[in-house]
Amino acid sequence: VRFDIAILGAGFSGAMVVTHLVRETQTPLRIALIDPAFHAPKGAAYSTMRREHLLNVRANQMGAFPDAPEDFWRWLNGRAEANAFVPRMWYGDYLAEIYEKTSVLAAERSIAIERMAWPAQRIHALEGEYLIEDAAGETLCAKQLVLATGNQLPPSDTQGVIRIPWGYDYTNLPTQKDAPIWIIGSGLTAVDTVVSLKRAGYQGNVIMLSRHALLPQAHPALPSPVLAYAPQVLAGQPLSRIMHHWRVWAKAQIAQGASWQATIDALRPYTVALWQSLPLEDRARFFRHLWSRWNAHRHRMAPEIAGELTSMQQQEFLTLRRGSALALDTGAVTWRDMAGAQQRSEASLIFDCRGPRYQVEAMPWLADLLRESIIHAAPVGYGLRLEAPYRVSTAGHPPLYALGPLLLGELLETTAVPELRTEARDVARLLLA
Ligand SMILES: Cc1cc2nc3c(=O)[nH]c(=O)nc-3n(C[C@H](O)[C@H](O)[C@H](O)COP(=O)(O)OP(=O)(O)OC[C@H]3O[C@@H](n4cnc5c(N)ncnc54)[C@H](O)[C@@H]3O)c2cc1C
């Protein structure tokens, strides 16, 4: 079966590439949208059915289109304030509606979109096309291919170790007399999990284990005024110089009453350009030493959730521990504490919230393309190497584009809707060019 374009992944990124293609194409197209997930186009992020799982971006910043950041808030039609952090499942409904409209428009414009509900197992390049193969060896061919495979979640749950906490049934929880529940990781997924445990009425203790024991910071209750910062003069400078410049500037802004959050947000329009101008050893250094702290400050949680977490800690419902998990078995966590000693602790239930994996080795469907040097891992890891904007295939091979978390090592700021909506439009335009 032959397609003009195949898109791997039908989460926000893949679905929005299709939406822009359908809106902007001047010629008929045949598009294959490949994704085994039942929750497309919501993705793991917006398919949660739990109301306490909130967006971590304000409603009026979550529009799916780059020229209309308020679109989602308008769609809410009075259900929330513009600045509110609303349930993620509402955003899932918004995306589903956009995708439905896209399907209707596609039919009107004679654009064929075929949904393939299987995971791509292998991809080859052959005679100017990509061959995408499912587990049974069935193939389809496409002249252009887009990788929108997003956040690679760990393999599915094993007995007593929950790896995908958003879909977990929180009704049959251990009792107070049982061993504590352990959560591995302390990022936004870990926060979702502990909040759901509390809401579900769990009476025991929760231990959160992570290397830095850093919880995400909170957004301020009201949005901070946007600060003008012009760090582009620093492009090409070493990381230490950029950090020093920003620290001095941020201190002065805070002394004049600005919030620390605003000093981080002021970097956002320049992050990609500064990142791309950094020497590779500085990018590697950043991932080694600063990434956890960057994530905790950059990807913040809603203030009401932060308040809940503080009281959970005060009531000793939640305890944070510093250490590295070594093994997660049914009923026990083996971990190394900060003194280097190995510990084994009983756990009635374990949630593995260490987050998505960005190493291409964890994506076996890319193995053939990597082996044939059609694509390369990003020089410091964390996704794929860019050959040109969004293009990951090397010269002489058919166009292969990527967007979203697969470009983390190359762009750094490429995981949230405010970036992805622009990427989706830009990739669609490259496909149509
Ligand atoms: C829990 C959570 C909460 C978040 N909250 C926010 C938020 O509030 N605001 C915000 O801006 N961002 C948020 N994000 C960031 C989020 O990454 C993006 O907003 C967005 O959902 C990413 O969409 P995506 O399409 O790139 O990836 P995904 O949604 O991960 O979709 C990728 C799709 O690719 C499919 N796929 C993977 N491999 C294959 C294969 N081999 N073959 C076929 N299909 C494949 C998967 O099944 C999946 O459906 C959150 C992320 C998470 C995980």
The ligand as a Tripos MOL2 file, in Angstrom:
@<TRIPOS>MOLECULE
LIG
   53    58     1     0     0
SMALL
NO_CHARGES

@<TRIPOS>ATOM
      1 C1          1.6110   12.9510   32.1480 C.3       1 LIG1
      2 C2          2.0010   14.0840   31.2680 C.ar      1 LIG1
      3 C3          1.4360   15.3470   31.4720 C.ar      1 LIG1
      4 C4          1.7580   16.3980   30.6310 C.ar      1 LIG1
      5 N1          1.1770   17.6140   30.8380 N.ar      1 LIG1
      6 C5          1.4290   18.6300   29.9900 C.ar      1 LIG1
      7 C6          0.7780   19.8960   30.1280 C.ar      1 LIG1
      8 O1         -0.0050   20.1190   31.0460 O.2       1 LIG1
      9 N2          1.0610   20.8760   29.2270 N.ar      1 LIG1
     10 C7          1.9550   20.6670   28.2130 C.ar      1 LIG1
     11 O2          2.1760   21.5790   27.4110 O.2       1 LIG1
     12 N3          2.6060   19.4880   28.0790 N.ar      1 LIG1
     13 C8          2.3580   18.4810   28.9220 C.ar      1 LIG1
     14 N4          2.9980   17.2760   28.7630 N.ar      1 LIG1
     15 C9          3.9960   17.1530   27.6970 C.3       1 LIG1
     16 C10         3.5280   16.2640   26.5550 C.3       1 LIG1
     17 O3          4.7180   15.6070   26.1730 O.3       1 LIG1
     18 C11         3.0130   17.0020   25.3450 C.3       1 LIG1
     19 O4          2.0680   17.9900   25.7080 O.3       1 LIG1
     20 C12         2.3380   16.0940   24.2990 C.3       1 LIG1
     21 O5          1.3150   15.3230   24.8670 O.3       1 LIG1
     22 C13         3.3160   15.1950   23.5840 C.3       1 LIG1
     23 O6          2.6430   14.6820   22.4630 O.3       1 LIG1
     24 P1          3.3830   13.7500   21.4000 P.3       1 LIG1
     25 O7          2.4030   13.4750   20.3430 O.co2     1 LIG1
     26 O8          4.6720   14.3660   20.9970 O.co2     1 LIG1
     27 O9          3.7310   12.4320   22.2090 O.3       1 LIG1
     28 P2          2.7570   11.3200   22.8210 P.3       1 LIG1
     29 O10         1.5220   11.9000   23.3540 O.co2     1 LIG1
     30 O11         3.6430   10.5380   23.7170 O.co2     1 LIG1
     31 O12         2.3190   10.4430   21.5550 O.3       1 LIG1
     32 C14         3.2090    9.6070   20.8660 C.3       1 LIG1
     33 C15         2.4280    8.4670   20.2640 C.3       1 LIG1
     34 O13         3.3330    7.6710   19.4780 O.3       1 LIG1
     35 C16         2.9340    6.3320   19.5630 C.3       1 LIG1
     36 N5          4.0680    5.4770   19.2140 N.ar      1 LIG1
     37 C17         5.2210    5.3040   19.9020 C.ar      1 LIG1
     38 N6          5.9980    4.4110   19.2820 N.ar      1 LIG1
     39 C18         5.3290    4.0030   18.1790 C.ar      1 LIG1
     40 C19         5.6140    3.0640   17.1310 C.ar      1 LIG1
     41 N7          6.7520    2.3640   17.1060 N.pl3     1 LIG1
     42 N8          4.6920    2.8900   16.1620 N.ar      1 LIG1
     43 C20         3.5170    3.5840   16.1700 C.ar      1 LIG1
     44 N9          3.2100    4.4630   17.1300 N.ar      1 LIG1
     45 C21         4.1010    4.6720   18.1210 C.ar      1 LIG1
     46 C22         2.4640    6.1680   20.9910 C.3       1 LIG1
     47 O14         1.5450    5.0730   21.0970 O.3       1 LIG1
     48 C23         1.8100    7.5180   21.2800 C.3       1 LIG1
     49 O15         0.4000    7.4840   21.1370 O.3       1 LIG1
     50 C24         2.7080   16.2090   29.5960 C.ar      1 LIG1
     51 C25         3.2990   14.9520   29.4230 C.ar      1 LIG1
     52 C26         2.9420   13.9020   30.2340 C.ar      1 LIG1
     53 C27         3.5700   12.5510   29.9980 C.3       1 LIG1
@<TRIPOS>BOND
     1     1     2 1
     2     2     3 ar
     3     2    52 ar
     4     3     4 ar
     5     4     5 ar
     6     4    50 ar
     7     5     6 ar
     8     6     7 ar
     9     6    13 1
    10     7     8 2
    11     7     9 ar
    12     9    10 ar
    13    10    11 2
    14    10    12 ar
    15    12    13 ar
    16    13    14 ar
    17    14    15 1
    18    14    50 ar
    19    15    16 1
    20    16    17 1
    21    16    18 1
    22    18    19 1
    23    18    20 1
    24    20    21 1
    25    20    22 1
    26    22    23 1
    27    23    24 1
    28    24    25 2
    29    24    26 1
    30    24    27 1
    31    27    28 1
    32    28    29 2
    33    28    30 1
    34    28    31 1
    35    31    32 1
    36    32    33 1
    37    33    34 1
    38    33    48 1
    39    34    35 1
    40    35    36 1
    41    35    46 1
    42    36    37 ar
    43    36    45 ar
    44    37    38 ar
    45    38    39 ar
    46    39    40 ar
    47    39    45 ar
    48    40    41 1
    49    40    42 ar
    50    42    43 ar
    51    43    44 ar
    52    44    45 ar
    53    46    47 1
    54    46    48 1
    55    48    49 1
    56    50    51 ar
    57    51    52 ar
    58    52    53 1
@<TRIPOS>SUBSTRUCTURE
     1 LIG1         1 GROUP 0 **** ****
